[in-house]
Amino acid sequence: MNRCSQPSWFSLKEWPKNVRDREAYVDPIFTTIAAKYDFMTRVLSFGQERRWKTRVVRLIPKNGSLERILDLASGTGEFPLLLRHAGLEAQIIGLDRNPTMLGVARQKCARQPEINFIQGDLMQIPFKDHSFDVITMGYGLRYVVDIRQTLQEVFRLLRSGGRFVSLEFGVPNNHFYRRICFAYLLLLGSFWGVVLHRKGDTYWHIVESLKAYPGQETVGKWLKDAGFGKVEVREQLGGIITILSGTRP
Ligand SMILES: C[S@@+](CC[C@H](N)C(=O)[O-])C[C@H]1O[C@@H](n2cnc3c(N)ncnc32)[C@H](O)[C@@H]1O
């Protein structure tokens, strides 16, 4: 069995390797779950989700010089909202490929000044070099076919001294604990998949993507390869959740 094997009673799909297949698989999932996404992140994490996101926000330097923040894979706009609630006055742009997720984000942030959302892809981010002081990303890296390319894009977009902070699932090193985590995600995901969408496998993509994810240590190394300094990998809950950060020198 490979490092990320899952309980055999779930027949998981192989995580699509090329861009087209991955888009064709992932986009309809987020279109289906958009309205329930915030609820699901809370139940799957037993309410820990907000705590982890708040930790990400705390890693952002709160000085008056922050002018522009980009939130990648912005989804339903949780990070832009938290950043604003934390008192950051910068202009915030959320980018995501899925129009339905963006629709929820726009509704949630409608009363917030200077939060805008655009549709775009993580592999080719449509902004000029050095456009941002801070870039955040929540659960986005597992979805891109070439994580290194996205990290290079993030590096390109940051000004010197700019910070990147990413919240992502992780792959725990301990084999037994990893199996428990994956089984938990599959069982609870299946339950809520049936209850919310009448489709048990709606949330299996989380484990499917994790089985193909290179893991936090490797992504931390890729951050350094992309040119980032002060790279830190903070594991939560034994490594099933990680906060990766780096600064452009
Ligand atoms: C799990 S959600 C994360 C939402 C939000 N950041 C959060 O932390 O709750 C992942 C998001 O990534 C988006 N996504 C996946 N692949 C993408 C890509 N290649 N380019 C842009 N967005 C992508 C999906 O549409 C989805 O909204």
The ligand as a MOL file (V3000), in Angstrom:
LIG
                    3D

  0  0  0     0  0            999 V3000
M  V30 BEGIN CTAB
M  V30 COUNTS 27 29 0 0 0
M  V30 BEGIN ATOM
M  V30 1 C -11.8360 24.3410 -0.8700 0
M  V30 2 S -12.2810 25.8310 -1.6600 0 CHG=1
M  V30 3 C -11.4820 27.0480 -0.6620 0
M  V30 4 C -12.3140 28.2860 -0.4010 0
M  V30 5 C -11.7330 29.2860 0.5850 0
M  V30 6 N -10.4260 29.7470 0.1890 0
M  V30 7 C -11.6420 28.7370 1.9760 0
M  V30 8 O -10.5650 28.7940 2.5640 0
M  V30 9 O -12.6380 28.2920 2.5240 0 CHG=-1
M  V30 10 C -11.2250 25.7530 -3.0580 0
M  V30 11 C -11.5340 26.8180 -4.0820 0
M  V30 12 O -10.5080 26.7720 -5.0850 0
M  V30 13 C -11.0980 27.0680 -6.3410 0
M  V30 14 N -10.2020 26.5660 -7.3760 0
M  V30 15 C -9.8580 25.2850 -7.6260 0
M  V30 16 N -8.9800 25.2270 -8.6430 0
M  V30 17 C -8.7630 26.5030 -9.0400 0
M  V30 18 C -7.9440 27.0910 -10.0360 0
M  V30 19 N -7.1710 26.3560 -10.8360 0
M  V30 20 N -7.9580 28.4270 -10.1720 0
M  V30 21 C -8.7510 29.2020 -9.3700 0
M  V30 22 N -9.5400 28.6890 -8.4040 0
M  V30 23 C -9.5460 27.3560 -8.2260 0
M  V30 24 C -12.4420 26.3930 -6.2910 0
M  V30 25 O -13.3310 26.9630 -7.2230 0
M  V30 26 C -12.8530 26.6320 -4.8270 0
M  V30 27 O -13.6340 27.7830 -4.6910 0
M  V30 END ATOM
M  V30 BEGIN BOND
M  V30 1 1 1 2
M  V30 2 1 2 3
M  V30 3 1 2 10
M  V30 4 1 3 4
M  V30 5 1 4 5
M  V30 6 1 5 6
M  V30 7 1 5 7
M  V30 8 2 7 8
M  V30 9 1 7 9
M  V30 10 1 10 11
M  V30 11 1 11 12
M  V30 12 1 11 26
M  V30 13 1 12 13
M  V30 14 1 13 14
M  V30 15 1 13 24
M  V30 16 1 14 15
M  V30 17 1 14 23
M  V30 18 2 15 16
M  V30 19 1 16 17
M  V30 20 1 17 18
M  V30 21 2 17 23
M  V30 22 1 18 19
M  V30 23 2 18 20
M  V30 24 1 20 21
M  V30 25 2 21 22
M  V30 26 1 22 23
M  V30 27 1 24 25
M  V30 28 1 24 26
M  V30 29 1 26 27
M  V30 END BOND
M  V30 END CTAB
M  END
